[in-house]
Amino acid sequence: MRAAPTLETARLILRPFRESDLEPIAAAATDPETVRYVGGKPATREETWRKLATMPGMWALFGFGYWIVERVGDGAVIGQAGFADFKRDMAPAIEGLPEMGWSFARHAWGQGYASEAGAAALEWADRNLADGEIVAIIDADNSASIRVAEKLGFDRREAAVYRDEPILIFRRRLRLSGGG
């Protein structure tokens, strides 16, 4: 079984999920502003736990997944970032492609953490994933995440439909720099 590797940046540690991550991730998931562009409905603590418990399975099934994002200075869990294949029923289809995503607690917004964590995750992907592309789906009104995607090199965007709602798909080619 493949587990998430630990990645480090100047200010962040991206690491595998732990049971103790539930409380800080649940606090963010229950904040209506934090979930505004990702379904719009705050999650319960139980729903958050079920989602967190699936994350190690992404690594086992696909060889990629999400990391917990922890701040170096104080060890605070401030969010999560990584890749998944959620088998989304959407048009055009993105199933089978690594879908990048990030979610951070509101107190961590506006400090460059999403871009820093995303860059570390993409550097890992460029070294470890097969040739192809990575996608990200972002609500057209989520200007902050659109800016992050653009900073991370997602250079193509197209209209799509997910759950009968319009969404944007951003695409980025893998930049192979070595083997797995």
C-alpha positions in Angstrom: 0.0 0.0 0.0 1.4 3.4 -1.0 1.1 6.1 1.6 1.4 9.9 1.1 5.0 11.0 1.3 5.9 14.0 3.5 6.8 17.2 1.6 8.4 20.3 3.1 8.5 23.9 2.0 9.9 27.0 3.7 6.6 27.4 5.7 4.7 24.2 5.3 4.7 20.5 5.8 2.5 18.4 3.6 2.0 15.0 5.3 -0.4 12.0 5.5 -3.7 12.3 7.4 -3.9 11.5 11.1 -7.0 10.9 13.2 -6.1 14.0 15.2 -6.6 16.1 12.0 -10.4 15.8 12.3 -11.0 18.7 14.6 -9.1 21.4 12.6 -10.4 20.1 9.3 -14.0 19.9 10.6 -13.8 23.4 11.9 -13.0 24.6 8.4 -15.6 22.4 6.8 -18.3 23.7 9.0 -17.5 27.4 8.2 -20.0 28.6 5.5 -17.5 30.9 4.0 -14.9 28.2 3.6 -17.3 25.9 1.8 -19.0 28.6 -0.2 -17.5 27.5 -3.6 -17.3 23.8 -2.9 -20.9 22.7 -2.6 -22.0 25.7 -0.4 -23.2 23.5 2.4 -21.2 23.1 5.6 -20.3 19.5 6.4 -21.0 17.9 9.7 -18.1 16.5 11.8 -19.2 13.0 10.8 -19.2 13.9 7.1 -15.8 15.4 7.5 -14.5 12.3 9.1 -15.8 10.1 6.3 -14.1 12.3 3.7 -10.8 12.3 5.7 -10.9 8.5 6.1 -11.1 8.1 2.3 -7.9 10.1 1.7 -5.4 7.3 2.4 -7.4 5.1 0.0 -6.7 7.5 -2.9 -3.0 6.9 -2.3 -3.5 3.1 -2.2 -5.7 3.0 -5.3 -4.1 5.6 -7.6 -0.6 6.4 -6.2 -1.7 10.0 -5.5 -3.9 11.7 -3.1 -4.3 14.6 -0.6 -2.0 15.8 2.1 -2.7 17.6 5.3 -1.1 21.0 5.3 0.6 22.0 8.5 2.4 25.3 9.3 6.0 24.8 10.1 6.3 27.3 12.9 3.5 26.1 15.2 2.4 22.8 13.7 -1.1 24.1 13.1 -3.2 22.2 10.6 -4.4 24.9 8.2 -5.8 22.9 5.3 -5.4 20.1 2.8 -4.2 20.0 -0.8 -3.4 17.3 -3.4 -4.9 15.1 -6.1 -7.9 12.8 -6.4 -10.0 10.9 -8.8 -13.5 11.4 -7.4 -15.2 9.7 -10.4 -17.2 12.9 -10.9 -20.2 12.7 -13.2 -19.6 15.8 -15.2 -19.3 17.0 -18.8 -16.8 17.0 -20.2 -15.6 14.0 -18.2 -12.4 14.2 -16.1 -12.5 10.7 -14.6 -9.1 9.0 -14.8 -7.2 12.3 -14.5 -5.6 13.5 -11.3 -7.8 16.4 -10.1 -6.0 18.9 -8.0 -7.7 20.7 -5.1 -7.0 22.7 -2.0 -9.0 23.9 0.9 -7.7 26.1 3.8 -9.2 27.4 7.0 -10.3 31.0 6.7 -7.6 32.2 9.1 -5.0 30.9 6.7 -6.4 32.7 3.6 -4.5 35.5 1.8 -1.0 34.4 3.0 0.1 32.4 0.0 -0.3 29.0 1.6 -2.4 27.5 -1.1 0.1 28.5 -3.8 3.0 27.2 -1.7 1.3 23.9 -0.9 0.1 23.6 -4.5 3.6 24.2 -5.9 5.1 21.5 -3.7 2.3 19.0 -4.7 2.8 19.8 -8.4 6.6 19.4 -8.1 6.0 15.9 -6.6 3.5 15.1 -9.4 5.9 16.2 -12.1 8.4 13.7 -10.7 6.1 10.9 -9.9 3.0 10.7 -12.1 2.8 9.4 -15.7 2.8 11.8 -18.6 -0.5 13.5 -19.1 -2.4 16.4 -17.5 -3.8 17.5 -14.2 -7.2 19.2 -13.9 -8.8 21.4 -11.3 -12.5 22.4 -11.2 -13.2 25.8 -9.8 -16.4 27.9 -9.5 -16.3 30.8 -11.8 -16.9 33.2 -8.9 -14.0 31.9 -6.8 -11.5 34.5 -7.9 -9.0 33.5 -5.2 -8.7 29.9 -6.3 -8.6 31.0 -10.0 -5.6 33.1 -9.1 -3.9 30.2 -7.3 -4.6 27.9 -10.3 -3.0 30.4 -12.7 0.0 30.9 -10.4 0.4 27.1 -10.4 0.6 27.0 -14.2 -2.9 25.8 -15.1 -3.2 27.6 -18.4 -6.3 26.2 -20.1 -9.8 26.8 -18.9 -13.0 25.5 -20.3 -16.7 25.6 -19.3 -18.1 22.4 -17.8 -21.2 21.2 -16.0 -21.1 19.5 -12.6 -24.3 18.6 -10.6 -26.3 20.6 -13.2 -24.3 23.7 -12.4 -21.7 25.5 -14.5 -18.0 25.1 -13.4 -14.7 25.8 -14.9 -12.1 23.1 -15.7 -8.5 24.2 -15.5 -5.8 22.1 -17.1 -2.0 21.8 -16.6 0.4 19.4 -18.4 2.7 17.3 -16.2 6.3 18.5 -16.6 8.1 15.3 -16.3 11.4 15.8 -14.5 12.3 12.2 -13.6 11.0 8.9 -12.7 8.8 7.7 -9.8 
